[in-house]
Amino acid sequence: MPSLHTSADTPRSPARTIALAVLLACRTGDKALDNELEKRAMDGRLDERDRSLAMELVYGTLRRQETID
C-alpha cells in the first residue's frame, strides 16, 4: 500500500502548492482571493490547465470549508 506521506524526493504539483499558498494568504492576511490567485499563478508561470486546477482547489476548499472543519 502506498504511503500517504510524501518524501523530500516526491515532486510537488505547482497547482496544489499555489492553491495552498493562496488559501493560507487569504486566511492569515487581508488578501483578495481572486487577486492573490492571479498573482501567484502568474508568478508560478502556471499554464492554463494548472491555473484551472489551482482555482478549482481553492474554490472547492472554500465551498466545503464547513464540512472540512
Predicted model as a PDB file, atoms N, CA, C, CB and O in Angstrom, pLDDT in the B-factor column:
MODEL        1                                                                  
ATOM      1  N   MET A   1       0.836  -1.161   0.000  1.00 39.00           N  
ATOM      2  CA  MET A   1       0.000   0.000   0.000  1.00 39.00           C  
ATOM      3  C   MET A   1       0.897   1.245   0.000  1.00 39.00           C  
ATOM      4  CB  MET A   1      -0.960  -0.014   1.213  1.00 39.00           C  
ATOM      5  O   MET A   1       1.836   1.322   0.791  1.00 39.00           O  
ATOM      6  N   PRO A   2       0.618   2.227  -0.882  1.00 46.00           N  
ATOM      7  CA  PRO A   2       1.453   3.425  -0.928  1.00 46.00           C  
ATOM      8  C   PRO A   2       1.252   4.294   0.306  1.00 46.00           C  
ATOM      9  CB  PRO A   2       1.152   4.230  -2.186  1.00 46.00           C  
ATOM     10  O   PRO A   2       0.176   4.325   0.903  1.00 46.00           O  
ATOM     11  N   SER A   3       2.304   4.988   0.663  1.00 49.00           N  
ATOM     12  CA  SER A   3       2.257   5.876   1.815  1.00 49.00           C  
ATOM     13  C   SER A   3       1.492   7.149   1.489  1.00 49.00           C  
ATOM     14  CB  SER A   3       3.668   6.215   2.284  1.00 49.00           C  
ATOM     15  O   SER A   3       1.542   7.638   0.360  1.00 49.00           O  
ATOM     16  N   LEU A   4       0.788   7.681   2.472  1.00 49.00           N  
ATOM     17  CA  LEU A   4       0.077   8.934   2.289  1.00 49.00           C  
ATOM     18  C   LEU A   4       0.999  10.131   2.456  1.00 49.00           C  
ATOM     19  CB  LEU A   4      -1.075   9.028   3.265  1.00 49.00           C  
ATOM     20  O   LEU A   4       0.655  11.244   2.058  1.00 49.00           O  
ATOM     21  N   HIS A   5       2.148   9.910   3.032  1.00 54.00           N  
ATOM     22  CA  HIS A   5       3.107  10.991   3.255  1.00 54.00           C  
ATOM     23  C   HIS A   5       4.055  11.074   2.066  1.00 54.00           C  
ATOM     24  CB  HIS A   5       3.898  10.772   4.575  1.00 54.00           C  
ATOM     25  O   HIS A   5       4.426  10.059   1.477  1.00 54.00           O  
ATOM     26  N   THR A   6       4.435  12.286   1.727  1.00 56.00           N  
ATOM     27  CA  THR A   6       5.380  12.458   0.629  1.00 56.00           C  
ATOM     28  C   THR A   6       6.770  12.628   1.195  1.00 56.00           C  
ATOM     29  CB  THR A   6       4.999  13.666  -0.255  1.00 56.00           C  
ATOM     30  O   THR A   6       6.953  13.160   2.290  1.00 56.00           O  
ATOM     31  N   SER A   7       7.732  12.175   0.446  1.00 59.00           N  
ATOM     32  CA  SER A   7       9.113  12.347   0.866  1.00 59.00           C  
ATOM     33  C   SER A   7       9.681  13.596   0.215  1.00 59.00           C  
ATOM     34  CB  SER A   7       9.961  11.108   0.510  1.00 59.00           C  
ATOM     35  O   SER A   7       9.034  14.217  -0.628  1.00 59.00           O  
ATOM     36  N   ALA A   8      10.866  13.951   0.602  1.00 63.00           N  
ATOM     37  CA  ALA A   8      11.517  15.129   0.030  1.00 63.00           C  
ATOM     38  C   ALA A   8      11.798  14.932  -1.458  1.00 63.00           C  
ATOM     39  CB  ALA A   8      12.822  15.435   0.777  1.00 63.00           C  
ATOM     40  O   ALA A   8      11.955  15.907  -2.192  1.00 63.00           O  
ATOM     41  N   ASP A   9      11.861  13.684  -1.906  1.00 63.00           N  
ATOM     42  CA  ASP A   9      12.153  13.386  -3.312  1.00 63.00           C  
ATOM     43  C   ASP A   9      10.914  13.434  -4.194  1.00 63.00           C  
ATOM     44  CB  ASP A   9      12.796  12.027  -3.426  1.00 63.00           C  
ATOM     45  O   ASP A   9      11.032  13.420  -5.419  1.00 63.00           O  
ATOM     46  N   THR A  10       9.732  13.489  -3.596  1.00 63.00           N  
ATOM     47  CA  THR A  10       8.493  13.467  -4.360  1.00 63.00           C  
ATOM     48  C   THR A  10       8.239  14.851  -4.955  1.00 63.00           C  
ATOM     49  CB  THR A  10       7.304  13.022  -3.470  1.00 63.00           C  
ATOM     50  O   THR A  10       8.196  15.843  -4.226  1.00 63.00           O  
ATOM     51  N   PRO A  11       8.069  14.921  -6.285  1.00 70.00           N  
ATOM     52  CA  PRO A  11       7.784  16.234  -6.881  1.00 70.00           C  
ATOM     53  C   PRO A  11       6.411  16.727  -6.445  1.00 70.00           C  
ATOM     54  CB  PRO A  11       7.860  16.163  -8.422  1.00 70.00           C  
ATOM     55  O   PRO A  11       5.473  15.942  -6.309  1.00 70.00           O  
ATOM     56  N   ARG A  12       6.302  18.017  -6.231  1.00 83.00           N  
ATOM     57  CA  ARG A  12       5.044  18.613  -5.801  1.00 83.00           C  
ATOM     58  C   ARG A  12       4.365  19.267  -6.988  1.00 83.00           C  
ATOM     59  CB  ARG A  12       5.272  19.638  -4.670  1.00 83.00           C  
ATOM     60  O   ARG A  12       5.025  19.821  -7.867  1.00 83.00           O  
ATOM     61  N   SER A  13       3.065  19.202  -7.007  1.00 91.00           N  
ATOM     62  CA  SER A  13       2.279  19.831  -8.051  1.00 91.00           C  
ATOM     63  C   SER A  13       2.302  21.339  -7.857  1.00 91.00           C  
ATOM     64  CB  SER A  13       0.832  19.299  -8.051  1.00 91.00           C  
ATOM     65  O   SER A  13       1.929  21.819  -6.786  1.00 91.00           O  
ATOM     66  N   PRO A  14       2.729  22.104  -8.864  1.00 93.00           N  
ATOM     67  CA  PRO A  14       2.729  23.558  -8.699  1.00 93.00           C  
ATOM     68  C   PRO A  14       1.325  24.112  -8.471  1.00 93.00           C  
ATOM     69  CB  PRO A  14       3.349  24.219  -9.920  1.00 93.00           C  
ATOM     70  O   PRO A  14       1.164  25.082  -7.730  1.00 93.00           O  
ATOM     71  N   ALA A  15       0.316  23.524  -9.085  1.00 95.00           N  
ATOM     72  CA  ALA A  15      -1.058  23.996  -8.892  1.00 95.00           C  
ATOM     73  C   ALA A  15      -1.497  23.791  -7.450  1.00 95.00           C  
ATOM     74  CB  ALA A  15      -2.020  23.268  -9.847  1.00 95.00           C  
ATOM     75  O   ALA A  15      -2.146  24.663  -6.872  1.00 95.00           O  
ATOM     76  N   ARG A  16      -1.157  22.668  -6.871  1.00 95.00           N  
ATOM     77  CA  ARG A  16      -1.539  22.393  -5.483  1.00 95.00           C  
ATOM     78  C   ARG A  16      -0.763  23.271  -4.509  1.00 95.00           C  
ATOM     79  CB  ARG A  16      -1.310  20.917  -5.151  1.00 95.00           C  
ATOM     80  O   ARG A  16      -1.313  23.732  -3.510  1.00 95.00           O  
ATOM     81  N   THR A  17       0.502  23.498  -4.797  1.00 94.00           N  
ATOM     82  CA  THR A  17       1.325  24.362  -3.965  1.00 94.00           C  
ATOM     83  C   THR A  17       0.777  25.782  -3.962  1.00 94.00           C  
ATOM     84  CB  THR A  17       2.775  24.353  -4.452  1.00 94.00           C  
ATOM     85  O   THR A  17       0.700  26.420  -2.912  1.00 94.00           O  
ATOM     86  N   ILE A  18       0.399  26.274  -5.128  1.00 95.00           N  
ATOM     87  CA  ILE A  18      -0.141  27.623  -5.238  1.00 95.00           C  
ATOM     88  C   ILE A  18      -1.514  27.713  -4.577  1.00 95.00           C  
ATOM     89  CB  ILE A  18      -0.231  28.044  -6.708  1.00 95.00           C  
ATOM     90  O   ILE A  18      -1.813  28.706  -3.914  1.00 95.00           O  
ATOM     91  N   ALA A  19      -2.345  26.700  -4.747  1.00 95.00           N  
ATOM     92  CA  ALA A  19      -3.665  26.703  -4.114  1.00 95.00           C  
ATOM     93  C   ALA A  19      -3.523  26.802  -2.596  1.00 95.00           C  
ATOM     94  CB  ALA A  19      -4.459  25.431  -4.499  1.00 95.00           C  
ATOM     95  O   ALA A  19      -4.241  27.571  -1.956  1.00 95.00           O  
ATOM     96  N   LEU A  20      -2.613  26.040  -2.025  1.00 94.00           N  
ATOM     97  CA  LEU A  20      -2.388  26.096  -0.580  1.00 94.00           C  
ATOM     98  C   LEU A  20      -1.888  27.475  -0.168  1.00 94.00           C  
ATOM     99  CB  LEU A  20      -1.383  25.015  -0.147  1.00 94.00           C  
ATOM    100  O   LEU A  20      -2.353  28.032   0.826  1.00 94.00           O  
ATOM    101  N   ALA A  21      -0.952  28.022  -0.918  1.00 93.00           N  
ATOM    102  CA  ALA A  21      -0.412  29.346  -0.597  1.00 93.00           C  
ATOM    103  C   ALA A  21      -1.510  30.412  -0.644  1.00 93.00           C  
ATOM    104  CB  ALA A  21       0.725  29.712  -1.571  1.00 93.00           C  
ATOM    105  O   ALA A  21      -1.546  31.300   0.207  1.00 93.00           O  
ATOM    106  N   VAL A  22      -2.390  30.330  -1.619  1.00 94.00           N  
ATOM    107  CA  VAL A  22      -3.488  31.295  -1.743  1.00 94.00           C  
ATOM    108  C   VAL A  22      -4.437  31.164  -0.554  1.00 94.00           C  
ATOM    109  CB  VAL A  22      -4.257  31.086  -3.074  1.00 94.00           C  
ATOM    110  O   VAL A  22      -4.829  32.167   0.042  1.00 94.00           O  
ATOM    111  N   LEU A  23      -4.801  29.951  -0.215  1.00 93.00           N  
ATOM    112  CA  LEU A  23      -5.706  29.742   0.924  1.00 93.00           C  
ATOM    113  C   LEU A  23      -5.096  30.272   2.219  1.00 93.00           C  
ATOM    114  CB  LEU A  23      -6.039  28.249   1.075  1.00 93.00           C  
ATOM    115  O   LEU A  23      -5.783  30.916   3.012  1.00 93.00           O  
ATOM    116  N   LEU A  24      -3.822  30.004   2.433  1.00 92.00           N  
ATOM    117  CA  LEU A  24      -3.165  30.481   3.645  1.00 92.00           C  
ATOM    118  C   LEU A  24      -3.044  32.001   3.659  1.00 92.00           C  
ATOM    119  CB  LEU A  24      -1.788  29.849   3.778  1.00 92.00           C  
ATOM    120  O   LEU A  24      -3.269  32.630   4.693  1.00 92.00           O  
ATOM    121  N   ALA A  25      -2.691  32.594   2.524  1.00 91.00           N  
ATOM    122  CA  ALA A  25      -2.543  34.053   2.445  1.00 91.00           C  
ATOM    123  C   ALA A  25      -3.871  34.752   2.700  1.00 91.00           C  
ATOM    124  CB  ALA A  25      -1.989  34.464   1.072  1.00 91.00           C  
ATOM    125  O   ALA A  25      -3.920  35.783   3.370  1.00 91.00           O  
ATOM    126  N   CYS A  26      -4.933  34.194   2.170  1.00 89.00           N  
ATOM    127  CA  CYS A  26      -6.247  34.818   2.343  1.00 89.00           C  
ATOM    128  C   CYS A  26      -6.784  34.612   3.750  1.00 89.00           C  
ATOM    129  CB  CYS A  26      -7.236  34.262   1.328  1.00 89.00           C  
ATOM    130  O   CYS A  26      -7.541  35.440   4.258  1.00 89.00           O  
ATOM    131  N   ARG A  27      -6.401  33.530   4.367  1.00 87.00           N  
ATOM    132  CA  ARG A  27      -6.887  33.261   5.726  1.00 87.00           C  
ATOM    133  C   ARG A  27      -6.118  34.067   6.768  1.00 87.00           C  
ATOM    134  CB  ARG A  27      -6.777  31.768   6.041  1.00 87.00           C  
ATOM    135  O   ARG A  27      -6.709  34.562   7.727  1.00 87.00           O  
ATOM    136  N   THR A  28      -4.823  34.199   6.589  1.00 87.00           N  
ATOM    137  CA  THR A  28      -3.995  34.865   7.591  1.00 87.00           C  
ATOM    138  C   THR A  28      -3.829  36.357   7.343  1.00 87.00           C  
ATOM    139  CB  THR A  28      -2.646  34.219   7.640  1.00 87.00           C  
ATOM    140  O   THR A  28      -3.470  37.102   8.255  1.00 87.00           O  
ATOM    141  N   GLY A  29      -4.083  36.795   6.127  1.00 82.00           N  
ATOM    142  CA  GLY A  29      -3.923  38.210   5.815  1.00 82.00           C  
ATOM    143  C   GLY A  29      -5.203  38.787   5.270  1.00 82.00           C  
ATOM    144  O   GLY A  29      -6.234  38.119   5.197  1.00 82.00           O  
ATOM    145  N   ASP A  30      -5.113  40.022   4.895  1.00 81.00           N  
ATOM    146  CA  ASP A  30      -6.274  40.696   4.323  1.00 81.00           C  
ATOM    147  C   ASP A  30      -6.098  40.753   2.808  1.00 81.00           C  
ATOM    148  CB  ASP A  30      -6.451  42.132   4.925  1.00 81.00           C  
ATOM    149  O   ASP A  30      -6.014  41.832   2.222  1.00 81.00           O  
ATOM    150  N   LYS A  31      -6.044  39.589   2.187  1.00 81.00           N  
ATOM    151  CA  LYS A  31      -5.796  39.483   0.753  1.00 81.00           C  
ATOM    152  C   LYS A  31      -7.096  39.167   0.027  1.00 81.00           C  
ATOM    153  CB  LYS A  31      -4.733  38.403   0.457  1.00 81.00           C  
ATOM    154  O   LYS A  31      -7.930  38.410   0.525  1.00 81.00           O  
ATOM    155  N   ALA A  32      -7.260  39.753  -1.155  1.00 88.00           N  
ATOM    156  CA  ALA A  32      -8.409  39.437  -2.004  1.00 88.00           C  
ATOM    157  C   ALA A  32      -8.109  38.124  -2.725  1.00 88.00           C  
ATOM    158  CB  ALA A  32      -8.708  40.598  -3.029  1.00 88.00           C  
ATOM    159  O   ALA A  32      -7.066  37.978  -3.362  1.00 88.00           O  
ATOM    160  N   LEU A  33      -9.019  37.192  -2.618  1.00 89.00           N  
ATOM    161  CA  LEU A  33      -8.815  35.846  -3.154  1.00 89.00           C  
ATOM    162  C   LEU A  33      -8.467  35.845  -4.637  1.00 89.00           C  
ATOM    163  CB  LEU A  33     -10.050  35.014  -2.929  1.00 89.00           C  
ATOM    164  O   LEU A  33      -7.462  35.253  -5.031  1.00 89.00           O  
ATOM    165  N   ASP A  34      -9.274  36.491  -5.459  1.00 90.00           N  
ATOM    166  CA  ASP A  34      -9.032  36.481  -6.900  1.00 90.00           C  
ATOM    167  C   ASP A  34      -7.698  37.117  -7.258  1.00 90.00           C  
ATOM    168  CB  ASP A  34     -10.151  37.201  -7.623  1.00 90.00           C  
ATOM    169  O   ASP A  34      -6.976  36.610  -8.116  1.00 90.00           O  
ATOM    170  N   ASN A  35      -7.368  38.225  -6.602  1.00 92.00           N  
ATOM    171  CA  ASN A  35      -6.102  38.899  -6.878  1.00 92.00           C  
ATOM    172  C   ASN A  35      -4.913  38.032  -6.480  1.00 92.00           C  
ATOM    173  CB  ASN A  35      -6.042  40.235  -6.143  1.00 92.00           C  
ATOM    174  O   ASN A  35      -3.927  37.939  -7.212  1.00 92.00           O  
ATOM    175  N   GLU A  36      -5.013  37.409  -5.333  1.00 92.00           N  
ATOM    176  CA  GLU A  36      -3.930  36.558  -4.840  1.00 92.00           C  
ATOM    177  C   GLU A  36      -3.736  35.342  -5.740  1.00 92.00           C  
ATOM    178  CB  GLU A  36      -4.215  36.109  -3.402  1.00 92.00           C  
ATOM    179  O   GLU A  36      -2.605  34.955  -6.033  1.00 92.00           O  
ATOM    180  N   LEU A  37      -4.823  34.750  -6.170  1.00 93.00           N  
ATOM    181  CA  LEU A  37      -4.755  33.594  -7.056  1.00 93.00           C  
ATOM    182  C   LEU A  37      -4.116  33.973  -8.389  1.00 93.00           C  
ATOM    183  CB  LEU A  37      -6.155  33.008  -7.284  1.00 93.00           C  
ATOM    184  O   LEU A  37      -3.249  33.257  -8.889  1.00 93.00           O  
ATOM    185  N   GLU A  38      -4.534  35.077  -8.955  1.00 93.00           N  
ATOM    186  CA  GLU A  38      -3.981  35.532 -10.230  1.00 93.00           C  
ATOM    187  C   GLU A  38      -2.494  35.862 -10.109  1.00 93.00           C  
ATOM    188  CB  GLU A  38      -4.747  36.756 -10.732  1.00 93.00           C  
ATOM    189  O   GLU A  38      -1.695  35.481 -10.964  1.00 93.00           O  
ATOM    190  N   LYS A  39      -2.134  36.569  -9.047  1.00 93.00           N  
ATOM    191  CA  LYS A  39      -0.730  36.951  -8.843  1.00 93.00           C  
ATOM    192  C   LYS A  39       0.156  35.724  -8.715  1.00 93.00           C  
ATOM    193  CB  LYS A  39      -0.588  37.831  -7.594  1.00 93.00           C  
ATOM    194  O   LYS A  39       1.198  35.633  -9.365  1.00 93.00           O  
ATOM    195  N   ARG A  40      -0.253  34.786  -7.884  1.00 92.00           N  
ATOM    196  CA  ARG A  40       0.579  33.595  -7.662  1.00 92.00           C  
ATOM    197  C   ARG A  40       0.620  32.686  -8.879  1.00 92.00           C  
ATOM    198  CB  ARG A  40       0.067  32.813  -6.465  1.00 92.00           C  
ATOM    199  O   ARG A  40       1.641  32.052  -9.144  1.00 92.00           O  
ATOM    200  N   ALA A  41      -0.477  32.616  -9.623  1.00 92.00           N  
ATOM    201  CA  ALA A  41      -0.483  31.807 -10.853  1.00 92.00           C  
ATOM    202  C   ALA A  41       0.482  32.393 -11.883  1.00 92.00           C  
ATOM    203  CB  ALA A  41      -1.914  31.726 -11.447  1.00 92.00           C  
ATOM    204  O   ALA A  41       1.180  31.655 -12.578  1.00 92.00           O  
ATOM    205  N   MET A  42       0.516  33.716 -11.977  1.00 91.00           N  
ATOM    206  CA  MET A  42       1.441  34.358 -12.912  1.00 91.00           C  
ATOM    207  C   MET A  42       2.881  34.206 -12.435  1.00 91.00           C  
ATOM    208  CB  MET A  42       1.093  35.846 -13.081  1.00 91.00           C  
ATOM    209  O   MET A  42       3.770  33.907 -13.232  1.00 91.00           O  
ATOM    210  N   ASP A  43       3.117  34.411 -11.136  1.00 92.00           N  
ATOM    211  CA  ASP A  43       4.469  34.271 -10.584  1.00 92.00           C  
ATOM    212  C   ASP A  43       4.985  32.839 -10.749  1.00 92.00           C  
ATOM    213  CB  ASP A  43       4.484  34.669  -9.095  1.00 92.00           C  
ATOM    214  O   ASP A  43       6.171  32.620 -10.999  1.00 92.00           O  
ATOM    215  N   GLY A  44       4.082  31.875 -10.605  1.00 89.00           N  
ATOM    216  CA  GLY A  44       4.455  30.468 -10.732  1.00 89.00           C  
ATOM    217  C   GLY A  44       4.466  29.982 -12.163  1.00 89.00           C  
ATOM    218  O   GLY A  44       4.801  28.829 -12.432  1.00 89.00           O  
ATOM    219  N   ARG A  45       4.096  30.870 -13.092  1.00 92.00           N  
ATOM    220  CA  ARG A  45       4.070  30.549 -14.524  1.00 92.00           C  
ATOM    221  C   ARG A  45       3.242  29.293 -14.814  1.00 92.00           C  
ATOM    222  CB  ARG A  45       5.497  30.359 -15.043  1.00 92.00           C  
ATOM    223  O   ARG A  45       3.663  28.405 -15.557  1.00 92.00           O  
ATOM    224  N   LEU A  46       2.054  29.248 -14.205  1.00 92.00           N  
ATOM    225  CA  LEU A  46       1.168  28.112 -14.430  1.00 92.00           C  
ATOM    226  C   LEU A  46       0.556  28.187 -15.822  1.00 92.00           C  
ATOM    227  CB  LEU A  46       0.064  28.064 -13.360  1.00 92.00           C  
ATOM    228  O   LEU A  46       0.163  29.259 -16.283  1.00 92.00           O  
ATOM    229  N   ASP A  47       0.481  27.043 -16.482  1.00 93.00           N  
ATOM    230  CA  ASP A  47      -0.234  27.016 -17.757  1.00 93.00           C  
ATOM    231  C   ASP A  47      -1.733  27.007 -17.457  1.00 93.00           C  
ATOM    232  CB  ASP A  47       0.181  25.768 -18.623  1.00 93.00           C  
ATOM    233  O   ASP A  47      -2.137  26.941 -16.296  1.00 93.00           O  
ATOM    234  N   GLU A  48      -2.538  27.073 -18.487  1.00 94.00           N  
ATOM    235  CA  GLU A  48      -3.991  27.196 -18.310  1.00 94.00           C  
ATOM    236  C   GLU A  48      -4.578  26.012 -17.534  1.00 94.00           C  
ATOM    237  CB  GLU A  48      -4.677  27.309 -19.674  1.00 94.00           C  
ATOM    238  O   GLU A  48      -5.475  26.186 -16.710  1.00 94.00           O  
ATOM    239  N   ARG A  49      -4.071  24.831 -17.801  1.00 95.00           N  
ATOM    240  CA  ARG A  49      -4.585  23.634 -17.123  1.00 95.00           C  
ATOM    241  C   ARG A  49      -4.287  23.669 -15.619  1.00 95.00           C  
ATOM    242  CB  ARG A  49      -3.975  22.366 -17.749  1.00 95.00           C  
ATOM    243  O   ARG A  49      -5.167  23.392 -14.804  1.00 95.00           O  
ATOM    244  N   ASP A  50      -3.044  24.011 -15.255  1.00 95.00           N  
ATOM    245  CA  ASP A  50      -2.685  24.090 -13.844  1.00 95.00           C  
ATOM    246  C   ASP A  50      -3.378  25.254 -13.148  1.00 95.00           C  
ATOM    247  CB  ASP A  50      -1.182  24.219 -13.694  1.00 95.00           C  
ATOM    248  O   ASP A  50      -3.744  25.159 -11.977  1.00 95.00           O  
ATOM    249  N   ARG A  51      -3.556  26.348 -13.872  1.00 95.00           N  
ATOM    250  CA  ARG A  51      -4.261  27.505 -13.308  1.00 95.00           C  
ATOM    251  C   ARG A  51      -5.706  27.115 -12.971  1.00 95.00           C  
ATOM    252  CB  ARG A  51      -4.235  28.710 -14.304  1.00 95.00           C  
ATOM    253  O   ARG A  51      -6.228  27.485 -11.919  1.00 95.00           O  
ATOM    254  N   SER A  52      -6.338  26.371 -13.868  1.00 95.00           N  
ATOM    255  CA  SER A  52      -7.713  25.912 -13.633  1.00 95.00           C  
ATOM    256  C   SER A  52      -7.774  24.965 -12.440  1.00 95.00           C  
ATOM    257  CB  SER A  52      -8.271  25.215 -14.887  1.00 95.00           C  
ATOM    258  O   SER A  52      -8.701  25.036 -11.633  1.00 95.00           O  
ATOM    259  N   LEU A  53      -6.791  24.084 -12.329  1.00 95.00           N  
ATOM    260  CA  LEU A  53      -6.751  23.161 -11.191  1.00 95.00           C  
ATOM    261  C   LEU A  53      -6.585  23.931  -9.885  1.00 95.00           C  
ATOM    262  CB  LEU A  53      -5.604  22.140 -11.358  1.00 95.00           C  
ATOM    263  O   LEU A  53      -7.290  23.656  -8.914  1.00 95.00           O  
ATOM    264  N   ALA A  54      -5.665  24.891  -9.849  1.00 96.00           N  
ATOM    265  CA  ALA A  54      -5.455  25.684  -8.638  1.00 96.00           C  
ATOM    266  C   ALA A  54      -6.743  26.411  -8.254  1.00 96.00           C  
ATOM    267  CB  ALA A  54      -4.303  26.698  -8.843  1.00 96.00           C  
ATOM    268  O   ALA A  54      -7.116  26.448  -7.081  1.00 96.00           O  
ATOM    269  N   MET A  55      -7.413  26.985  -9.241  1.00 95.00           N  
ATOM    270  CA  MET A  55      -8.653  27.708  -8.981  1.00 95.00           C  
ATOM    271  C   MET A  55      -9.721  26.773  -8.425  1.00 95.00           C  
ATOM    272  CB  MET A  55      -9.157  28.383 -10.258  1.00 95.00           C  
ATOM    273  O   MET A  55     -10.415  27.123  -7.470  1.00 95.00           O  
ATOM    274  N   GLU A  56      -9.855  25.602  -9.009  1.00 96.00           N  
ATOM    275  CA  GLU A  56     -10.851  24.644  -8.533  1.00 96.00           C  
ATOM    276  C   GLU A  56     -10.526  24.155  -7.122  1.00 96.00           C  
ATOM    277  CB  GLU A  56     -10.941  23.456  -9.489  1.00 96.00           C  
ATOM    278  O   GLU A  56     -11.430  23.972  -6.307  1.00 96.00           O  
ATOM    279  N   LEU A  57      -9.256  23.946  -6.836  1.00 96.00           N  
ATOM    280  CA  LEU A  57      -8.867  23.534  -5.489  1.00 96.00           C  
ATOM    281  C   LEU A  57      -9.195  24.606  -4.455  1.00 96.00           C  
ATOM    282  CB  LEU A  57      -7.380  23.212  -5.448  1.00 96.00           C  
ATOM    283  O   LEU A  57      -9.701  24.298  -3.376  1.00 96.00           O  
ATOM    284  N   VAL A  58      -8.909  25.855  -4.781  1.00 95.00           N  
ATOM    285  CA  VAL A  58      -9.183  26.949  -3.853  1.00 95.00           C  
ATOM    286  C   VAL A  58     -10.684  27.099  -3.628  1.00 95.00           C  
ATOM    287  CB  VAL A  58      -8.589  28.266  -4.382  1.00 95.00           C  
ATOM    288  O   VAL A  58     -11.151  27.099  -2.488  1.00 95.00           O  
ATOM    289  N   TYR A  59     -11.434  27.226  -4.716  1.00 95.00           N  
ATOM    290  CA  TYR A  59     -12.880  27.436  -4.569  1.00 95.00           C  
ATOM    291  C   TYR A  59     -13.581  26.208  -4.000  1.00 95.00           C  
ATOM    292  CB  TYR A  59     -13.498  27.800  -5.914  1.00 95.00           C  
ATOM    293  O   TYR A  59     -14.524  26.338  -3.220  1.00 95.00           O  
ATOM    294  N   GLY A  60     -13.132  25.029  -4.381  1.00 96.00           N  
ATOM    295  CA  GLY A  60     -13.719  23.807  -3.837  1.00 96.00           C  
ATOM    296  C   GLY A  60     -13.476  23.680  -2.341  1.00 96.00           C  
ATOM    297  O   GLY A  60     -14.360  23.257  -1.595  1.00 96.00           O  
ATOM    298  N   THR A  61     -12.286  24.044  -1.909  1.00 95.00           N  
ATOM    299  CA  THR A  61     -11.973  24.014  -0.481  1.00 95.00           C  
ATOM    300  C   THR A  61     -12.857  24.992   0.283  1.00 95.00           C  
ATOM    301  CB  THR A  61     -10.491  24.343  -0.245  1.00 95.00           C  
ATOM    302  O   THR A  61     -13.379  24.670   1.350  1.00 95.00           O  
ATOM    303  N   LEU A  62     -13.017  26.183  -0.273  1.00 93.00           N  
ATOM    304  CA  LEU A  62     -13.850  27.179   0.401  1.00 93.00           C  
ATOM    305  C   LEU A  62     -15.327  26.781   0.418  1.00 93.00           C  
ATOM    306  CB  LEU A  62     -13.690  28.532  -0.276  1.00 93.00           C  
ATOM    307  O   LEU A  62     -16.034  27.042   1.391  1.00 93.00           O  
ATOM    308  N   ARG A  63     -15.788  26.148  -0.666  1.00 94.00           N  
ATOM    309  CA  ARG A  63     -17.184  25.681  -0.702  1.00 94.00           C  
ATOM    310  C   ARG A  63     -17.437  24.634   0.366  1.00 94.00           C  
ATOM    311  CB  ARG A  63     -17.527  25.107  -2.082  1.00 94.00           C  
ATOM    312  O   ARG A  63     -18.522  24.576   0.945  1.00 94.00           O  
ATOM    313  N   ARG A  64     -16.431  23.805   0.627  1.00 92.00           N  
ATOM    314  CA  ARG A  64     -16.581  22.694   1.572  1.00 92.00           C  
ATOM    315  C   ARG A  64     -15.950  22.972   2.926  1.00 92.00           C  
ATOM    316  CB  ARG A  64     -15.978  21.447   0.993  1.00 92.00           C  
ATOM    317  O   ARG A  64     -15.775  22.046   3.719  1.00 92.00           O  
ATOM    318  N   GLN A  65     -15.604  24.217   3.212  1.00 89.00           N  
ATOM    319  CA  GLN A  65     -14.889  24.550   4.425  1.00 89.00           C  
ATOM    320  C   GLN A  65     -15.601  24.066   5.684  1.00 89.00           C  
ATOM    321  CB  GLN A  65     -14.684  26.028   4.497  1.00 89.00           C  
ATOM    322  O   GLN A  65     -14.957  23.548   6.596  1.00 89.00           O  
ATOM    323  N   GLU A  66     -16.891  24.224   5.742  1.00 89.00           N  
ATOM    324  CA  GLU A  66     -17.632  23.804   6.926  1.00 89.00           C  
ATOM    325  C   GLU A  66     -17.544  22.290   7.108  1.00 89.00           C  
ATOM    326  CB  GLU A  66     -19.101  24.245   6.825  1.00 89.00           C  
ATOM    327  O   GLU A  66     -17.376  21.808   8.228  1.00 89.00           O  
ATOM    328  N   THR A  67     -17.655  21.549   6.025  1.00 91.00           N  
ATOM    329  CA  THR A  67     -17.546  20.097   6.092  1.00 91.00           C  
ATOM    330  C   THR A  67     -16.135  19.675   6.485  1.00 91.00           C  
ATOM    331  CB  THR A  67     -17.930  19.471   4.750  1.00 91.00           C  
ATOM    332  O   THR A  67     -15.953  18.757   7.285  1.00 91.00           O  
ATOM    333  N   ILE A  68     -15.152  20.344   5.923  1.00 86.00           N  
ATOM    334  CA  ILE A  68     -13.746  20.025   6.240  1.00 86.00           C  
ATOM    335  C   ILE A  68     -13.466  20.269   7.710  1.00 86.00           C  
ATOM    336  CB  ILE A  68     -12.780  20.865   5.375  1.00 86.00           C  
ATOM    337  O   ILE A  68     -12.834  19.448   8.375  1.00 86.00           O  
ATOM    338  N   ASP A  69     -13.940  21.402   8.217  1.00 87.00           N  
ATOM    339  CA  ASP A  69     -13.721  21.719   9.634  1.00 87.00           C  
ATOM    340  C   ASP A  69     -14.441  20.718  10.526  1.00 87.00           C  
ATOM    341  CB  ASP A  69     -14.199  23.149   9.952  1.00 87.00           C  
ATOM    342  O   ASP A  69     -14.373  20.822  11.751  1.00 87.00           O  
TER     343      ASP A  69                                                      
ENDMDL                                                                          
END                                                                             
